[in-house]
Amino acid sequence: MIYRFRVILDNDTEQDIFRDLEIQETDSLEDLHNIITQSFGFDGTEMASFYISDDEWNQGEEISLFDLSEGSTSTRLMANTLLKDEVHEAQTKLIYVYDFLSMWTFFVELAEIVDEEEGFDYPNLMFVHGQIPDQAPEKTFEADEFNDYDEFDNDYDLDDLNDLDIDSQWN
């Protein structure tokens, strides 16, 4: 079977920028990474990851291009992950981040599953819309400046520890 994806650049410009791609369901996420980078004009040498996403585009489990984990925990790798194992009718969305310094972010959605056509080479770039900007769109976060973020802003006064109902004899 052939998966048809629409890959949309997450940007705040008026113009939509996307690519429609076809790829075999038995290809790996690394193969999908390769056609995405080629179709958007990247050289493909930067760090990248896919993230499983729900219908609201919330970022879930990471599947990485390279294993940069330390110690006993290991990262799932694109090369070892087949498309059909992660993407299907019930799970159609992925988030793709390329170049963690620039943070090119893309929404990848399975549009349809079709039969393979004889005489076609896959993966296949079907359609191109919009030109990618020279640099990644800037991301806006809740705290625009470092001083606007206070991880300890929880309205607790350290002098009032007795009010927190903590058993001091816990060990």
C-alpha positions as CSV (number, residue, x, y, z in Angstrom):
1,M,0.0,0.0,0.0
2,I,1.0,3.6,-0.6
3,Y,0.7,6.3,2.0
4,R,-0.1,9.8,0.8
5,F,1.0,12.5,3.2
6,R,0.6,16.3,3.3
7,V,3.6,17.9,5.0
8,I,2.8,21.5,6.1
9,L,5.4,24.0,7.4
10,D,4.3,25.4,10.7
11,N,4.6,29.2,10.0
12,D,2.8,32.4,10.7
13,T,2.9,33.7,7.1
14,E,-0.1,34.4,4.9
15,Q,1.1,31.8,2.4
16,D,0.7,28.1,3.1
17,I,3.8,26.1,2.4
18,F,3.3,22.3,1.9
19,R,4.3,19.2,0.0
20,D,2.3,16.2,-0.9
21,L,4.3,13.0,-0.9
22,E,3.7,9.3,-1.6
23,I,5.7,6.6,0.2
24,Q,5.4,2.8,0.7
25,E,3.8,1.7,4.0
26,T,6.8,-0.6,4.5
27,D,9.3,2.2,4.3
28,S,10.9,3.5,7.5
29,L,10.4,6.9,9.1
30,E,14.0,7.6,8.0
31,D,12.8,7.2,4.4
32,L,10.0,9.7,5.1
33,H,12.6,12.0,6.7
34,N,14.7,11.8,3.5
35,I,11.9,12.7,1.2
36,I,10.7,15.6,3.4
37,T,14.2,17.1,3.6
38,Q,14.7,16.7,-0.2
39,S,11.3,18.1,-1.1
40,F,11.8,21.2,1.1
41,G,15.4,21.7,-0.1
42,F,17.3,20.8,3.0
43,D,20.6,18.8,2.8
44,G,19.3,16.3,5.4
45,T,22.4,16.4,7.6
46,E,20.9,18.1,10.7
47,M,19.3,16.4,13.7
48,A,15.6,15.6,13.2
49,S,12.8,13.8,15.1
50,F,9.3,12.7,14.5
51,Y,6.8,12.9,17.3
52,I,3.6,10.9,17.5
53,S,0.7,13.3,17.6
54,D,-3.0,13.2,18.5
55,D,-5.8,14.9,16.6
56,E,-5.1,18.2,18.4
57,W,-1.4,18.1,17.3
58,N,-0.1,17.5,20.8
59,Q,3.5,16.3,20.8
60,G,3.8,12.7,22.0
61,E,6.6,10.0,21.8
62,E,9.8,11.0,20.0
63,I,11.3,8.9,17.2
64,S,14.8,10.3,16.5
65,L,17.1,10.2,13.5
66,F,20.2,9.5,15.8
67,D,20.5,8.0,19.2
68,L,21.8,10.7,21.4
69,S,20.6,9.1,24.7
70,E,23.0,8.5,27.5
71,G,23.0,5.5,29.8
72,S,20.5,2.7,29.8
73,T,17.6,4.6,28.2
74,S,17.5,4.4,24.5
75,T,15.7,6.4,21.9
76,R,13.5,4.9,19.2
77,L,15.2,5.4,15.9
78,M,13.6,6.4,12.5
79,A,15.7,3.7,10.7
80,N,14.2,0.9,12.9
81,T,10.6,2.2,12.7
82,L,8.3,1.3,9.8
83,L,5.6,3.7,8.7
84,K,2.8,1.2,8.9
85,D,3.7,0.5,12.6
86,E,3.2,4.2,13.6
87,V,0.8,5.7,11.0
88,H,-2.6,4.2,10.0
89,E,-6.3,5.1,9.8
90,A,-6.5,5.5,13.6
91,Q,-3.2,7.4,14.0
92,T,-2.8,9.8,11.1
93,K,-0.6,12.7,12.5
94,L,3.0,13.2,13.2
95,I,5.0,16.3,14.0
96,Y,8.4,16.5,12.3
97,V,11.2,18.8,13.6
98,Y,14.3,19.3,11.5
99,D,17.5,21.1,12.7
100,F,17.1,21.7,16.4
101,L,18.9,25.0,16.2
102,S,16.5,26.5,13.7
103,M,13.5,24.4,14.7
104,W,11.9,23.9,11.4
105,T,8.6,22.3,12.4
106,F,6.2,20.5,10.1
107,F,2.8,18.9,10.5
108,V,2.7,15.6,8.7
109,E,-0.7,14.1,8.1
110,L,-1.7,10.9,6.3
111,A,-4.2,12.0,3.7
112,E,-5.1,8.6,2.1
113,I,-3.9,5.1,1.6
114,V,-4.0,3.8,-2.0
115,D,-2.8,0.8,-4.0
116,E,0.6,0.9,-5.4
117,E,0.7,1.8,-9.1
118,E,3.0,-0.2,-11.4
119,G,5.7,1.8,-13.1
120,F,5.9,4.4,-10.3
121,D,9.0,4.9,-8.2
122,Y,8.4,5.5,-4.5
123,P,8.9,7.7,-2.6
124,N,7.3,10.3,-4.9
125,L,6.9,14.1,-4.6
126,M,3.4,14.7,-5.9
127,F,2.8,18.4,-5.4
128,V,4.6,21.5,-4.2
129,H,2.9,24.6,-2.9
130,G,4.8,27.7,-1.7
131,Q,8.5,28.4,-1.2
132,I,10.3,27.8,2.0
133,P,11.7,30.9,3.6
134,D,15.4,31.5,4.1
135,Q,15.1,30.8,7.8
136,A,12.7,29.0,10.0
137,P,9.7,30.9,11.3
138,E,10.2,32.2,14.8
139,K,8.3,30.4,17.5
140,T,6.5,32.4,20.2
141,F,6.3,31.1,23.7
142,E,4.3,32.1,26.7
143,A,7.2,33.9,28.4
144,D,8.9,36.1,25.8
145,E,11.7,36.9,28.1
146,F,13.6,34.8,30.6
147,N,12.6,37.0,33.5
148,D,8.9,36.6,32.6
149,Y,9.1,32.9,33.6
150,D,9.3,31.9,37.2
151,E,9.2,28.2,37.8
152,F,8.8,28.8,41.5
153,D,5.7,31.1,41.1
154,N,3.3,28.8,43.0
155,D,2.1,31.2,45.8
156,Y,3.8,29.1,48.5
157,D,5.7,30.9,51.2
158,L,8.6,28.8,52.4
159,D,7.9,30.2,55.9
160,D,4.5,28.5,55.9
161,L,5.7,24.9,55.5
162,N,3.5,23.8,58.4
163,D,0.4,24.7,56.3
164,L,1.4,22.2,53.6
165,D,0.4,19.1,55.6
166,I,3.7,17.4,55.3
167,D,4.5,14.5,57.7
168,S,8.0,15.4,59.0
169,Q,8.5,11.8,60.2
170,W,8.2,10.2,56.8
171,N,11.5,8.4,56.9
